[in-house]
Amino acid sequence: MAKRKVLVTGASGYVASLMLPGFREKYDLVLLDSRKEDRTGKAVPGIEVVDLIDPDRKKYAKYFEGVDAVVHLAHKIQRTDPIDHFFSEKQNVEMAYNIFRTSYDAGVRRVVMASSNHAADWYEHNMVHTRKKEVVDPYDYPLSDNFYGWAKATYEHMGFLFANGFPNFSHPSGRELLVEGANAGRKLGVIMVRIGHPRELEFKNYGSDEATFKRVLGCYFSARDATQIFMKSIETENIDNEHGIPFHVVYGISNNTRAFWSLANARKVLGYAPEDDAEVKFAHLVREHITGNPKSGVGRVGLK
C-alpha cells in the first residue's frame, strides 16, 4: 500500500520536531516553513522555504497537489506588548485561511490544524482554578483573554466554514449561493487540536512556582501522545459530527490525572488512547515539590 502524502507546515518548529520522527517512518512528507533550520540552528532535512502568509497562493499551491492531509503547525511569533499582538495574529489568521483555501482548492481530504488551549483559556483562568467549573469541554464557546487565543479560536471557526463546504458558504440572509467547479459541494475534513503543554517537566522551569507546576501536570502533552493524536487525526476515515459535518475540536494532552480539559471526543471520534500521565511520569517531582510539602496541598491549582 502506498504511503499517505502528508504536508506539514512549520516543519522546523518545536512541535513538529516531536512528531517528525514518527511521521517520516509512516508518510510521504512535504515539509514547508519560512526557514530550514530549527531553533538550535540545525538544518531540518527536506524543508521547502515558502511564505504562507503571502496572499498569492499560486506561489505555493504546487506543494498541495496530490496531498492527502495537511498538518498546519506554522505560526508567526511577535514579542511585543500583548495589546499590540492583534497585528501579528491577524497575519496568522490570514495564513490559516491560505492553508484552508489552498487545501480545499487542491482537493486535500483532511486538514489537521494546531489550535491551542488558549482558544478557551478564559475558563481556565476565571473558573477552573476557582472551582466554578471542573472541566473545559472542547465545545464550550471559545473565550480567550489574549490575542493569541483569539486567533486560535478564529482558526477553529474558519475551519468549521470549510468543513461545511460549498455550496454551504451562503448569503447572510440564508440564501444558498451557487458555486461551480470541481469542488462544488465538497466538505473539507477538519480537526483542530488544542495543544496543551508539549514539553518535559522540570520544576525549575516554572520559577519554583508550585501553582504553575500543578497546572502543567494537568496539561502535559508527551511527544508520543502528540504523534498519536495527530496521526489518528490524519487517518481516521469518518470524522462526521452529529450534524454530518466533518469537523471536531479536540484537546491535545496526555492522560493526566490532574487534567482539566476533556478528552472525551478525542477518545470517541479518533480512538485516541494517550499513553502517558504526568502524575506518573514525573512522580519524583510530585513527591518532592507537592506531596512532600504540606504547605502545597495535593489538589489542583489554587486548592489546598
C-alpha positions as a printed Julia matrix, in Angstrom:
304×3 Matrix{Float64}:
   0.0    0.0     0.0
   1.29   3.43   -0.94
   2.11   5.78    1.89
  -0.21   8.71    2.55
   1.18  12.0     1.31
   1.16  14.48    4.2
   2.16  18.14    4.05
   3.48  19.69    7.28
   3.82  23.44    7.76
   6.05  24.88   10.47
   8.26  21.86    9.88
  11.35  23.42   11.51
   9.41  24.32   14.66
   9.39  22.73   18.08
   6.02  20.94   17.89
   6.92  19.48   14.5
  10.18  18.16   15.97
   8.17  15.99   18.37
   6.29  14.26   15.58
   8.55  14.22   12.52
  10.46  11.06   13.55
   7.2    9.08   13.56
   5.84  10.88   10.52
   8.98  10.16    8.47
   8.55   6.42    9.04
   4.89   6.35    8.07
   4.17   9.08    5.5
   5.47  10.54    2.26
   6.16  14.04    3.56
   6.1   17.54    2.09
   7.75  19.91    4.59
   7.22  23.68    4.48
   8.49  26.51    6.65
   9.92  30.02    6.42
  13.37  28.68    7.36
  15.27  25.4     7.02
  16.9   25.39   10.46
  15.35  24.55   13.83
  15.68  26.81   16.86
  19.15  25.44   17.6
  20.36  26.29   14.08
  20.39  22.66   12.95
  19.14  22.04    9.4
  15.91  20.03    9.1
  16.15  17.77    6.02
  13.62  18.18    3.25
  12.16  21.61    4.02
  10.97  23.88    1.22
  11.08  27.58    2.18
   7.79  29.38    1.49
   5.83  32.37    2.79
   2.38  31.02    3.61
   1.14  34.46    4.66
   1.54  35.66    1.06
  -1.98  36.03   -0.41
  -0.72  34.88   -3.81
  -1.46  31.21   -3.23
  -0.21  30.26   -6.69
   3.33  30.59   -5.32
   2.91  27.53   -3.09
  -0.17  25.73   -4.46
   2.05  23.15   -6.18
   3.1   21.72   -2.83
  -0.53  20.84   -2.0
  -1.11  18.85   -5.19
  -1.75  15.16   -4.57
  -1.64  15.64   -0.8
  -3.97  13.51    1.34
  -3.69  15.53    4.55
  -2.19  18.84    5.7
  -0.85  19.34    9.23
  -0.64  23.07    9.9
   1.77  23.93   12.71
   3.29  27.17   11.38
   2.88  30.3    13.48
   4.4   33.77   13.32
   5.62  34.88   16.75
   5.52  38.51   17.84
   7.31  39.6    21.01
   5.77  42.99   21.7
   3.24  44.42   24.12
   0.37  41.88   24.21
  -2.21  44.53   23.36
  -0.4   45.01   20.05
  -0.39  41.3    19.16
  -3.52  41.77   17.07
  -1.4   42.7    14.06
   0.81  39.61   14.04
  -2.07  37.34   14.99
  -4.09  38.81   12.13
  -1.33  37.55    9.84
  -1.59  34.12   11.45
  -5.33  34.13   10.74
  -4.57  35.07    7.12
  -2.08  32.19    6.95
  -4.7   29.78    8.32
  -7.09  30.95    5.59
  -4.41  30.35    2.95
  -3.9   26.82    4.28
  -7.61  26.0     4.31
  -8.25  27.59    0.93
  -5.24  26.06   -0.85
  -6.04  22.66    0.65
  -9.66  22.98   -0.43
  -8.77  24.03   -3.96
  -6.23  21.19   -4.29
  -8.73  18.54   -3.25
  -6.98  17.7     0.04
  -9.09  15.32    2.13
  -8.16  16.49    5.65
  -6.6   19.47    7.42
  -5.31  18.95   10.95
  -4.51  22.33   12.43
  -2.74  23.28   15.64
  -5.1   25.32   17.73
  -4.3   25.95   21.38
  -5.74  25.63   24.85
  -5.6   29.42   24.8
  -8.61  29.46   22.45
 -10.68  28.95   25.6
  -8.28  29.95   28.36
 -10.7   32.43   29.93
 -12.5   29.46   31.5
  -9.29  28.17   32.99
  -8.19  31.49   34.44
 -11.57  32.53   35.75
 -13.47  29.34   36.51
 -11.39  26.15   36.66
  -8.82  27.29   39.19
 -11.52  28.76   41.42
 -13.56  25.52   41.14
 -16.55  27.19   39.5
 -16.01  24.74   36.64
 -14.35  21.33   36.81
 -13.55  20.57   33.17
 -13.45  22.62   29.96
 -15.17  20.84   27.1
 -13.85  21.45   23.56
 -17.33  22.61   22.57
 -17.67  25.21   25.28
 -17.97  28.53   23.47
 -14.34  29.6    22.83
 -13.44  32.53   25.05
  -9.89  33.84   25.38
  -8.39  36.8    27.18
  -5.49  37.39   24.75
  -4.98  37.9    21.03
  -3.09  34.62   20.62
  -6.13  32.73   21.87
  -8.43  34.95   19.8
  -6.52  33.96   16.65
  -6.71  30.25   17.5
 -10.46  30.49   18.13
 -10.75  32.24   14.76
  -8.89  29.34   13.12
 -11.47  27.0    14.62
 -14.46  28.96   13.35
 -12.85  29.25    9.91
 -12.23  25.52    9.84
 -15.9   24.92   10.54
 -16.78  27.01    7.46
 -14.58  24.87    5.21
 -15.9   21.67    6.81
 -19.41  22.79    5.83
 -18.12  23.16    2.29
 -19.5   24.69   -0.85
 -22.26  25.49   -1.7
 -22.88  25.97    2.01
 -20.94  29.24    2.03
 -24.24  31.03    1.85
 -25.55  34.54    1.78
 -26.09  36.02    5.28
 -29.82  36.09    4.54
 -29.77  32.29    4.38
 -29.96  32.09    0.61
 -27.58  29.48   -0.75
 -25.05  30.75   -3.28
 -24.39  28.81   -6.45
 -20.8   27.63   -6.56
 -19.39  25.98   -9.65
 -16.24  23.97  -10.23
 -14.67  20.69   -9.24
 -15.01  21.35   -5.51
 -18.68  22.37   -5.56
 -20.4   20.62   -2.67
 -17.18  19.15   -1.23
 -16.6   19.23    2.51
 -13.07  19.54    3.84
 -12.42  17.33    6.85
 -11.02  19.45    9.68
  -9.58  18.52   13.09
  -8.48  21.36   15.36
  -6.05  20.2    18.06
  -5.9   22.47   21.1
  -2.34  21.8    22.16
  -1.57  21.81   25.86
   1.97  21.8    27.3
   4.22  19.79   24.93
   7.41  19.96   26.99
   9.06  17.69   29.5
   8.6   18.89   33.06
  11.29  20.24   35.34
  10.23  22.14   38.44
  12.94  24.78   37.97
  11.39  25.79   34.62
   8.36  27.21   36.41
  10.22  29.56   38.68
   9.71  27.18   41.62
   6.04  28.18   41.4
   4.01  25.24   42.75
   0.72  26.51   41.31
   2.18  26.72   37.8
   3.74  23.29   38.22
   0.38  21.84   39.25
  -1.12  23.36   36.13
   1.39  21.79   33.77
   0.83  18.41   35.43
  -2.73  18.77   34.17
  -1.93  19.87   30.61
   1.26  17.93   29.85
   1.42  16.54   26.28
   4.11  13.95   25.61
   5.82  13.54   22.24
   4.4   10.07   21.66
   0.87  11.19   22.59
   1.22  14.21   20.29
   2.33  11.92   17.47
  -0.56   9.56   18.15
  -3.34  12.16   18.17
  -2.07  13.86   15.02
  -1.71  10.51   13.23
  -5.22   9.49   14.26
  -6.49  12.9    13.13
  -4.89  12.26    9.73
  -6.03   8.66    9.35
  -9.49   8.32   10.94
 -11.8    7.83    7.97
 -15.11   9.15    9.31
 -14.96  12.24   11.48
 -18.51  13.47   10.86
 -20.05  15.06   13.93
 -23.68  14.57   14.94
 -24.71  17.07   12.25
 -22.87  15.27    9.47
 -20.08  17.87    9.34
 -16.5   16.51    9.27
 -15.25  18.82   11.99
 -14.02  18.45   15.57
 -12.07  20.4    18.14
 -10.02  18.13   20.39
  -7.65  18.79   23.26
  -4.04  17.72   22.84
  -2.94  16.48   26.24
  -1.79  13.21   27.75
  -3.83  11.0    30.08
  -3.11  13.27   33.03
  -4.56  12.65   36.48
  -4.91  16.41   37.04
  -6.4   17.14   33.59
  -8.98  19.91   33.43
  -9.68  19.69   29.69
 -11.93  16.95   28.32
 -10.56  14.24   26.04
 -13.98  12.62   25.59
 -14.46  13.39   21.9
 -10.81  12.71   21.04
 -11.24   9.24   22.51
 -14.63   8.6    20.9
 -14.11  10.07   17.43
 -10.4    9.44   16.85
  -9.82   6.46   19.11
  -7.14   8.47   20.9
  -5.61   6.42   23.73
  -2.89   8.52   25.38
  -0.11   6.5    26.96
   1.42   8.98   29.38
   0.26  10.57   32.63
   2.31  13.45   34.04
   1.43  12.35   37.56
   3.16   9.02   36.94
   5.93  10.09   34.58
   7.05  12.91   36.87
   6.12  11.26   40.17
   9.54  12.08   41.59
   8.86  15.79   41.1
   5.36  15.49   42.56
   6.75  13.76   45.66
   9.5   16.31   46.06
   7.61  19.54   45.46
   3.93  18.83   46.19
   3.14  15.79   48.33
   6.38  16.31   50.24
   5.43  19.89   51.01
   2.5   20.16   53.46
   2.04  23.84   52.52
   1.44  22.94   48.88
  -1.57  20.67   49.13
  -2.17  17.93   46.6
  -5.17  19.27   44.67
  -5.43  21.43   41.6
  -4.1   24.93   41.13
  -5.33  27.26   43.85
  -6.6   24.42   46.07
  -5.3   23.15   49.35
